[in-house]
Amino acid sequence: MVGIPAGEIVLRDEGTRSSWPVEVKAFRLAPVPVTGEFYRAVMGAVPSSSAGPGTPVTEVSWLAAVRFCNVLSDAAGLARCYSLGVDPDGLDVVCDWSAGGWRLPSEAEWEYACRAGDSGVRYGELAEIGWYRGNSGGAVREVGTRAPNAWGLHDMIGNVWEWCWDLYDPRVYGAYRVFRGGGAYDVPRSCRASCRRRSHPSLRIDDLGFRLARSG
């Protein structure tokens, strides 16, 4: 896990043309997305997908990612971050941000860590830092094979989108959760530090995975 210092990020939504500042406390973030090999080691099996051992696990819903975090926390003897309910939309999932276990990053944490102090569209030349439509060959690639950002984080841009904790806009989209980062099949416009997407927490697709975070 990479230690991320405290700071502030201004999030922006292009659809509503709104922006809002968010204070980010110091936290830790995995240097790469969860791989198929790691997911299998924790859960005993991987979802049916084209992902290989060293590529990001895909076809994982937000709800499945939350469960993974709890299982991993249990295995390490750490306090769970998530209390799970029975709502198929996941609206009764509660996060204890003070717990010592693993969790998904918040949207603000994700973008703050992605930028690593850089205010540009992305933290480097796209072909050097990420797998996208122009260089991926139409496939998700092994993690950590593109250049990292200034804080040592790989694949924040491109390869796979990554689930975040946050609801996108509950007034308009209900239970839809945020995912960030762009993927191997996307054009450059979708592979930007500020690009936001959303879907139902049960969504499972072949270019959407997740990355682990811990508080403190």
N, C-alpha and C positions, 0 to 999 in steps of 0.2 A: 504494500500500500504506500502511496505517495502522500506525504504531508502537504496539505494546501493551507496557506496562511489566511487569516481573516482579512476581509476587505468589503468592497461594495461593488455591485454590478447594476447597470441600468438595463432592464429587459424591455424589449420592444415587440409590439404586435403590428405587423404590416396591414392586416385586414382592417383593424379598427384605428390604425395610425395613432396608437397610444403608447406611452412608455411609463415605466415606474421603477424607482430605485429600490434595491433590496440589499440589506446588510447580510453578509455571509460570515458565519463564525468559522473558525479554523476546523478543518475536518480532514479525513483521509479518503483517497480515491484510488481504485485499482489502476495500474498503468495501461491495462488492456481490457477489452470486453471479456466476459465469461466465455470460455471456449467449450466446444463440444466435449472434449476430454475431461475438463474440470466439472462440467455439469453431470456427466455420467458418474464420475467418482463420488459426487455428493448425493445424487438422486437415484443412482443405480441404472438409469436408462436415459436416453436422449429422445427428444421429439423426432418424429419422422420428418427428415429434411435432407437436403444435400450437403449440410455442414459436415466437415471432417473434424478430426481430433484437434487440430490446431487452428481451425477457423472459428469465428464467433458462433455460438449456438444460436439458432434462429427457430422460427415457428414456436416461440415462447410468448405466451400472453403476459400481460401485466400481472394478472392474478398468479400465474405460475412463477413469475420472477419473485414476487413477494413471498410465496411459499418456500422457494429455494433459499432466500435469505434467512428465513426462520430455521430451516433444516440445517444450514451451515452454521448458524449461531449455536444451535443445540449441540452439534457435533464438537464445537470448540469450547463448550461450557460457558458460553456468553449469554447475557440476557437478551431475549428476543426484542427486536424493535417493534414488531407488528403483532397486533391482536386481530385475529381473523374472525369474521362473522359468517353469515350464511347468505348474504345478499349477492345474487349472481352478477350484479353491477359493481360490487366491491365498495359500495358507498359506506359500509359499516367497518371497513378496515381502518384501524387506528394506529398511528405511528408514535412511539415513544422516542423522541429525539435525544433523550438523555441516556438511553440504553446503550450498552457496550457492544451489541451485536452488529451484524451486517444489515444493510438496507440499500434501497435505491437512492441516488442523489436527488435532491430537489432540483427543479428547473434552474433556479438561480445558481446553485452550486455547480451544476453542469456547465452552464455557459461561462461562469467565472473561471472554472478550471480549464475549460477549453481555450479561452483567450489567453490565460497565463500572462496577463498584463498587456496584451496586444489589443489595440483598438481597431484594427483593420477588419476587413471582410472575413478573413481567416488568418491563421497564425503563420502561414507560409505559402509557397507556391503549391497549388492543388495537386499537381502531378507528383510532387515530392512528398507530401504529407498524407495523402489519402488515395484510396481506391474508389474510383467513380466510373461513370460510363465510358470516359475517354481512355482509360488504361486498365480496367479490371478484366477485360475479356468476357464480360457478361457473367461473372461469378464472384461470390464472396471469397476473399483471400485470407491467408493466415495472418494472425494478429502480429503486431510489432514489426512488420516488414516495411513500413513507411517511416519517414522521419518524425520524431516526437516534437511536441511543443517545448517551450522554455522550461516547463516544470516536469519534463520527462514522461508525459502522457502520450501514448500512441493511439491512432485510429479514432481520435475525437471527431475528426472530419472524415466522412466516407466510410466504406466497407459495410457497416450496418448502422441503421438508426438505433438509438438507445432509449429505452423506457426511462422516464423520470417519475417521481412520486406524484407530481401535481395534477389536479384537475385542470383542464384547459380553460373552460369558462362554463361553470355549472348552470348559469342562467340561460345559456344558449344551447350548450352541448351536453348537459346533464352529466353522466358518469364518465365522459371521455377523458382520457389521460394524455399527458404530453409525451411526445418522443422527439429526440433531437439528433443532429449530426450528419444526416445524409447517408446514402448507401452506395453500394457498388453499381447499381443500375441507374443512378441519378445524374442529371446534368449539373454543371457547375453552380447554377443558381440555387439548387437545393442543398448544396454542400457549403454552407456558410455558418459561421458561429451563431448568428442570430436567427436562423431559420427554425420555425416552430411548426410541428404537425401534431395531429391528435387522432385518437380513435378509441373505440370501446375497449375496456380492459380485458375482454376475452379475445381480442384480435390476435391471430397467429399468421404471420407471413414470412416469406423467405429472405427478407433483408432487414429484420427487426430483432434486436437482441437486447442486452442490458449489461451494465457495469456496476460493480459493487462499491459502496461507500460505507464509512463508519464515522461516527461523531467523535469530536475531541481531537 
